[in-house]
């Protein structure tokens, strides 16, 4: 996989989950889902992912803004979802993709 979850965990993201979607979806291979406490932390995580990708020559497309409660980072084979606590519960991606295999969970 092209994404290191430690980038999120090291910056205090909570309940980081990686779901394997390779057998369920054609648009991506993995979802990484994490909960953040506030807008500042969310922006710090976006910047951290950007920094790691710049080191390897990678790029991502961002949807949403830190003040919206949900930021999606599309890395191609990996899609990172950064949620505020309430938005994570509201959108319930783990429930929607319950047939996906959970690869990692760091709480």
C-alpha positions as CSV (number, residue, x, y, z in Angstrom):
1,X,0.0,0.0,0.0
2,X,1.2,3.5,-0.8
3,X,0.1,5.2,2.5
4,X,1.7,5.1,5.9
5,X,-0.9,5.5,8.7
6,X,1.8,6.6,11.1
7,X,1.7,10.0,9.5
8,X,-1.8,10.4,11.0
9,X,-1.2,8.6,14.2
10,X,2.0,10.6,15.0
11,X,-0.1,13.7,14.8
12,X,-2.7,12.5,17.2
13,X,-5.5,11.4,14.8
14,X,-7.9,9.1,16.6
15,X,-9.4,5.8,15.6
16,X,-7.4,5.4,12.4
17,X,-8.8,2.6,10.3
18,X,-7.6,1.2,7.0
19,X,-10.2,-0.7,4.9
20,X,-9.2,-2.9,2.0
21,X,-11.7,-2.3,-0.9
22,X,-9.7,-4.1,-3.6
23,X,-12.5,-6.7,-4.1
24,X,-15.4,-4.2,-3.7
25,X,-14.6,-1.1,-5.6
26,X,-13.0,-0.1,-8.9
27,X,-12.2,3.5,-8.0
28,X,-9.7,2.8,-5.2
29,X,-8.0,0.1,-3.3
30,X,-8.1,1.4,0.3
31,X,-9.9,3.8,2.5
32,X,-8.0,5.4,5.4
33,X,-10.5,6.9,7.9
34,X,-9.4,9.0,10.9
35,X,-11.0,11.3,13.5
36,X,-9.6,14.7,14.3
37,X,-10.4,17.1,17.2
38,X,-10.4,20.4,15.4
39,X,-9.8,22.4,12.3
40,X,-6.2,23.1,13.2
41,X,-5.4,19.5,13.6
42,X,-7.1,18.6,10.4
43,X,-5.0,21.1,8.5
44,X,-1.9,19.8,10.2
45,X,-2.8,16.3,8.9
46,X,-3.4,17.5,5.4
47,X,0.0,19.3,5.5
48,X,1.7,16.2,6.8
49,X,0.3,14.0,4.1
50,X,1.4,16.6,1.5
51,X,4.9,16.6,3.0
52,X,5.3,12.9,2.8
53,X,4.0,12.7,-0.7
54,X,6.3,15.5,-1.9
55,X,9.2,13.5,-0.6
56,X,8.2,10.6,-2.9
57,X,7.0,12.7,-5.8
58,X,3.4,11.9,-5.1
59,X,0.4,14.2,-5.2
60,X,-3.2,14.2,-4.0
61,X,-6.5,15.9,-4.8
62,X,-8.3,17.4,-1.9
63,X,-12.1,17.7,-1.4
64,X,-13.5,19.7,1.5
65,X,-11.9,22.1,3.9
66,X,-10.9,21.7,7.5
67,X,-13.8,23.8,8.7
68,X,-16.3,21.6,6.9
69,X,-15.8,18.6,9.3
70,X,-14.7,16.2,6.5
71,X,-11.7,16.4,4.2
72,X,-11.1,13.8,1.6
73,X,-7.5,13.3,0.2
74,X,-7.6,11.3,-3.1
75,X,-4.2,9.6,-3.6
76,X,-5.5,7.3,-6.3
77,X,-5.1,3.8,-4.9
78,X,-5.8,5.2,-1.4
79,X,-8.4,7.7,-0.3
80,X,-7.9,9.3,3.1
81,X,-11.0,10.6,5.0
82,X,-10.4,13.0,7.8
83,X,-13.5,13.5,9.9
84,X,-14.6,15.5,12.9
85,X,-16.2,13.2,15.5
86,X,-19.8,14.1,14.7
87,X,-19.3,13.9,10.9
88,X,-17.6,10.5,11.2
89,X,-20.6,9.1,13.0
90,X,-23.1,10.8,10.6
91,X,-21.5,9.5,7.4
92,X,-20.6,6.1,8.9
93,X,-18.2,5.0,6.1
94,X,-17.3,1.8,8.0
95,X,-21.0,0.9,8.1
96,X,-21.5,1.7,4.4
97,X,-18.4,-0.4,3.5
98,X,-18.9,-3.1,6.1
99,X,-18.0,-5.9,3.7
100,X,-14.5,-4.4,3.4
101,X,-11.7,-6.1,5.2
102,X,-10.3,-4.1,8.1
103,X,-6.5,-4.1,7.6
104,X,-5.5,-1.9,10.6
105,X,-7.2,-0.1,13.4
106,X,-5.2,2.2,15.7
107,X,-7.3,3.7,18.5
